């Protein structure tokens, strides 16, 4: 799991989903209210409104989810790769890094 702190205490799951959808582009599925499953080839599972699933294809192998954790005036974004074996490593190296980079850019942009 990768954690990133942003200075917006009012960030919502829908805002996060909209931001990721606009920055990742059409090749990605961005689904608020869902999370990855730790079972091989399992479908995404329901989650809180502050969790967003990001995936490619059927979301069964190549996916990660981002959870908003509210902490004393700031927000921590917890990025968790999906998968159980080799796909966890692939998701950590590719998808989690990409999401983290995009969210880091968002937290550095003035007025956001």
Secondary structure, 3 states (H helix, E strand, C coil): CEEEEECCCCCCHHHHHHHHHHHHCCCCEEEECEECCCCCCCCCEECCCCEEEEECCCCCCCEEEEEEEEECCEEEEEEEECCCCHHHHHHHHHHHHHHHHHHHHHHHCCCC
